[in-house]
């Protein structure tokens, strides 16, 4: 069970079926052309029990209803010819496996010892479950794509909340940023290019193994540990410079050294199927020196001076000097909260370096430049502006309209999907095993249909 919990924590909180089942499996429900297995219910129940310690009576009934809803969405998605491509599923599986391997410091042998299966076997065991999850999510999104609310609906929703039940919001802030990526100096670029030229020579002229050299030398951790293998991909997955080289190669041909925003590459084309290619590569990243970092900080110092003297606006500075690849660039430098989707952050939601930077700042003040690490491990520099700050308060429409609007939309979507599900229940073949006929709400799924003996 410990294995199951760890796997799910890194793979997906919404997929809970994996690997070795401890129950004798059987079909316990049919929803159109989809089935629900006993193991699906039991494994979700076991996971919840392991996480929470105790569970209320009737938890299995709730789990079954959730699975019936998911299967109904998947069944309708197939009827409506909604598709999830093999490439999408493979990309999602690979990303989740990468998360686990990162937790295990890239040790594949530890992965296999822990789960008792190879990476390929785990992927295959999980492939159909993930495909169904993606289908149900796509179907749900299609159903609710047109759901919106008017200001009148927001006000009505808020008016129905009892005064003593109104939420209390902590202090929140809005933050703008200007991010600059340090530029590598020419000497380090040439050093990285020369290193990769030598590696290519060892492969092309010396006959050394591409995969072994990728494992030892590539700065792309994800692919490097598996010999630089990037799998099967279609156009649009990689940066233009990479695809321009990869698509002009013949099978088993190794490209010349070329540059992209990530560094210097060589790529080998392994196979081609129409517009889909199977490649592997080696990446060498030039090193950022202390001098490069100092120059970047000095540049941001100059930008900050221009802002404080009103020589330029914040929006102009973002577009003129900011890094276009960060999320805030296309929002006039304003950070978006990934949890809520709006621009407000509670103190607990801020990165520590940002929190300690703005803690003593006044609204509209600019910070000094400071470095930070991206999720990919790159060092960037930024200055931040404290654009607004609210004090702790009880929810109200004037200051919290966007949050109340979001709650109104969520409530409307919940009602909408429940109504949609009930309509589809009435027109879909559904049969449920009699072992669940004691579930209090199961009748809404079996009305005029019956229970499997």
FENFENQUI-V33681 format. One record per helix or strand. SS is the DSSP state (H for helix, E for strand). FROM is the first residue (numbers start at 1). TO is the last residue. If there is no record, write none. Layout:
# FENFENQUI-V33681
ss = <SS	SS>
from = <FROM	FROM>
to = <TO	TO>
This chain:
# FENFENQUI-V33681
ss = <H	E	E	H	H	H	H	H	H	H	E	E	H	H	H	E	H	E	E	E	E	H	H	H	E	E	H	H	E	E	E	E	H	E	H	H	E>
from = <2	27	34	38	59	86	108	119	151	163	168	172	186	210	221	229	240	254	258	263	276	290	314	327	334	345	347	352	366	370	379	393	397	430	434	443	451>
to = <11	31	37	52	79	103	115	144	159	165	169	181	204	217	224	234	246	254	260	273	284	308	321	331	334	346	349	358	366	373	390	394	427	433	436	446	452>
